[in-house]
Amino acid sequence: MELFEILCGIAVIILGLYYFLTSSYDFWKSRGVPGPRPIPGFGNFKDVMLTKISMGDYLMKVYNDYKDEPMIGIYTRKTPVLIIKDPDLIKDVLIKDFSKFADRGIPISEKADPLSLHLFSLEPKRWRPLRMKLSPVFTSGKLKEMFSLISECADHLVQYTEKVTSKNEPIECRELMAKYTTDVIGSCAFGIEMNSMSDEDSEFRKMGRKVFKPNWTNVMRARIRQIVPGLYNLLGYILPQSEITKFFTRVIVESMEYRDMNNITRHDFIDTLRELKKNPDQLDDIKLTDNLIASQAFVFFLAGFETSSTTMSNALYELALNPKIQDKLRAEIDECYAKHGERLTYDNIKQLDYLDKVSK
């Protein structure tokens, strides 16, 4: 009898756990939204969680599997997630009804992950005022002011490329572009000479690689943060800060202090953060900690170098596969140089229509 009771107890526990893990799995079906069948405990992200496929590749697969559907319902473990494909619905979410969709749905923890407090993850209370204050840094006018700095980094890129090609060895264009964009974002946004091309041991380039280098430690931290954010937050009192966190926090804080002590003003991203720190009343009583400030600089750095370098390296790859397009683009650029001289301006670049088409 005791054995029977034990077996019944185990069965009840298993059934209770199964119900807990699958209780929301009729959410999309009851609303007539199609989507792939979820797996208990994983939802639709088993292969993503086990690092068999990237998030982007998986979402592309789902997108193609439901080509004719305006929306698709999936699950991240237990949570229902809606993938919208209809352009009008997308416009409603991003513009008309944006106030209802401001939450990022990404758990953050200042103690366990101090650099997670950036605009990509923050809750609406802090995201809105920070976004309003930081957005002027991204205007075309600001970019125009920084063009001479970008052009200077481009000259260094040309010199470095000539140096590496003289060795008559294959060039890793992905790394080449990452070095270039690291120097650009360092010069334009932080006023720091990062020297990624002239210095193979550049700390900024090392940190950039580490952020995007997959390893089991980072994967496990990410999974714990997603599945049990409470536990992840508690780990912040046990686990030491990562090398990346300590590096970026130190660099940003020291850069701001140096400018304050020497009365330096560059009207760049760091100066914007300095201004916010001096006038916290602009942020509706939000406590502007060093971690919050460093997080904005951290994500600005990552978004600045990684997205641009990926785009440019892919463009170089496509140009290598299509020599006729490459020749046509080169001819347009040579013509622009012949017309305006060796030093191109921001307005000159905007007139290169074929370059614009290749970039897009």
FENJOFEN-V549499 format. One record per residue. RES is the residue in one small letter. NEAR is the number of other ideal C-beta (glycine too) atoms within 8 Angstrom. Layout:
BEGIN
res,near
RES,NEAR
RES,NEAR
END
This chain:
BEGIN
res,near
m,4
e,5
l,6
f,7
e,8
i,8
l,8
c,8
g,8
i,8
a,8
v,8
i,8
i,8
l,8
g,8
l,8
y,9
y,8
f,7
l,10
t,9
s,7
s,9
y,9
d,6
f,10
w,12
k,9
s,6
r,7
g,5
v,10
p,8
g,10
p,7
r,3
p,11
i,8
p,7
g,6
f,10
g,13
n,12
f,12
k,9
d,8
v,11
m,8
l,6
t,7
k,5
i,8
s,6
m,6
g,6
d,8
y,12
l,9
m,8
k,9
v,14
y,11
n,7
d,7
y,11
k,6
d,3
e,8
p,6
m,11
i,13
g,15
i,15
y,15
t,10
r,11
k,9
t,8
p,9
v,8
l,9
i,11
i,9
k,11
d,8
p,5
d,6
l,11
i,10
k,9
d,9
v,10
l,7
i,7
k,5
d,8
f,9
s,5
k,5
f,8
a,8
d,6
r,8
g,3
i,7
p,7
i,10
s,12
e,11
k,7
a,11
d,12
p,12
l,14
s,11
l,12
h,11
l,10
f,7
s,9
l,12
e,8
p,8
k,6
r,12
w,12
r,9
p,11
l,13
r,9
m,7
k,11
l,12
s,8
p,8
v,10
f,6
t,8
s,5
g,6
k,10
l,9
k,8
e,7
m,10
f,11
s,6
l,10
i,11
s,10
e,9
c,12
a,9
d,8
h,12
l,12
v,8
q,8
y,12
t,10
e,8
k,8
v,10
t,8
s,6
k,6
n,4
e,5
p,3
i,8
e,6
c,9
r,9
e,7
l,14
m,14
a,16
k,14
y,16
t,14
t,16
d,15
v,14
i,13
g,14
s,15
c,10
a,14
f,15
g,10
i,9
e,6
m,11
n,8
s,14
m,10
s,6
d,7
e,3
d,5
s,12
e,7
f,12
r,12
k,9
m,12
g,14
r,9
k,9
v,8
f,7
k,7
p,6
n,6
w,5
t,6
n,9
v,10
m,8
r,10
a,8
r,9
i,11
r,12
q,9
i,7
v,6
p,10
g,6
l,8
y,15
n,10
l,9
l,10
g,12
y,5
i,5
l,6
p,3
q,6
s,6
e,7
i,10
t,11
k,9
f,10
f,14
t,13
r,8
v,10
i,16
v,11
e,8
s,12
m,13
e,8
y,9
r,15
d,8
m,6
n,6
n,6
i,7
t,6
r,8
h,5
d,12
f,11
i,15
d,11
t,12
l,13
r,11
e,8
l,13
k,10
k,6
n,7
p,11
d,5
q,7
l,12
d,4
d,6
i,11
k,6
l,9
t,7
d,8
n,11
l,12
i,15
a,14
s,13
q,13
a,15
f,12
v,12
f,11
f,15
l,10
a,8
g,12
f,14
e,12
t,8
s,11
s,14
t,10
t,9
m,11
s,13
n,8
a,10
l,10
y,9
e,9
l,12
a,8
l,5
n,8
p,7
k,6
i,10
q,10
d,8
k,9
l,12
r,8
a,8
e,12
i,10
d,8
e,8
c,12
y,10
a,5
k,5
h,8
g,4
e,4
r,6
l,9
t,8
y,8
d,6
n,10
i,10
k,7
q,7
l,11
d,7
y,9
l,11
d,9
k,7
v,10
s,7
k,4
END
